[in-house]
Amino acid sequence: MRLGVLDVGSNTVHLLVVDAHRGAHPTPMHSEKAVLRLAEQITRNGDLSRAGADSLVRAVESAKAAALRLGCEDVMAFATSAVREAKNAPKVLAKVQEETGVELKVLSGVDESRLTFLAVRRWFGWSAGKLLVLDIGGGSLEVAMGRDEEPELAESLPLGAGRTTRTRFRNDPPSRSELIATSAWLEEQLGTLAKKVAKLGEPDRVVATSKTFRSLARLTGAAPSASGPHVRRTLTDTALRQLIAFISRMTAHDLAQLEGVSASRAHQLVAGALVAQATMRALSLEELEICPWALREGVILRRLDHSNGADETGGGSARLDFVEGERAR
């Protein structure tokens, strides 16, 4: 079965196409993305701007055309924090559906956390024991923990790399005072989460997902993506501290020249590193292992677990529907 996942995030609209069937690892066949930076197109009154909505329509239409061309049987389309938090989200979603035929479902932050946890659990298996999973997105930080496929703890905090950049930094590179103040602020924001995690005891394995963590790991010496997904990659607190001392003095333009850093995300790398460091310290973590699977894979895996073409992602809080071939309109 060929499936597509359309992920409308804070920074990009990403289409992932896989060949998959229940009980087997999905095989990636195609990936494409459009950089929209929707989170930066929120107006002062909290709406997604008209230009932002128009660019979203074009990106979804393009992704839909690619999915049809590649023979996808189903396309699961969802949006995360940028659309979720826009005051005019209902109008934007209606516009996308009217003009493209694609119904975007908005995932809650908790559902993002739970689906990412599912992907990590499937990647590492039951032998990994109690997992603690961290994911830094553009708009939010997701943390989940548990022994099963459904986490005992699933949290989402508004501490994404892009959001932290927009709300905490005014300079490029950020000033020393901005770095110090942001680190102290993050420590304060993570206090309640740290207590919740501590109540569940020590994890057997600590795992991080997302482009932010992958980039940080690469910059501290982890194997490049060309080495394949099965190479063990880690990020340590010591290496991260040394990296922050280096990258915090660089402009976004210079950061974009570093290996493993995309131009579209370079401007938020320092903030992402500070969020990663603050989270590791709040949770007393010395090392993280990088998982190649994250939210998109979690959505695919949940789809494969259900044969009726739709999935309650949990608690009735979100529902993923599937656009089928030419019936998308």
Secondary structure, 3 states (H helix, E strand, C coil): CEEEEEEECCCEEEEEEEECCCCCCCEEEEEEEEECCHHHHECCCCCECHHHHHHHHHHHHHHHHHHHHCCCCEEEEEECHHHHHCCCHHHHHHHHHHHHCCCCEECCHHHHHHHHHHHHHHHHCHHHCCEEEEEECCCCEEEEEECCCCCCEEEEECCCHHHHHHHHCCCCCCCHHHHHHHHHHHHHHCHHHHHHHHHCCCCCEEEEECHHHHHHHHHCCCCCHHHCCCCCCEEEHHHHHHHHHHHCCCCHHHHCCCCCCCCCCHHHHHHHHHHHHHHHHHCCCCEEEECCCCHHHHHHHHHHHCCCCCEECCCCCCEECEECHHHHC
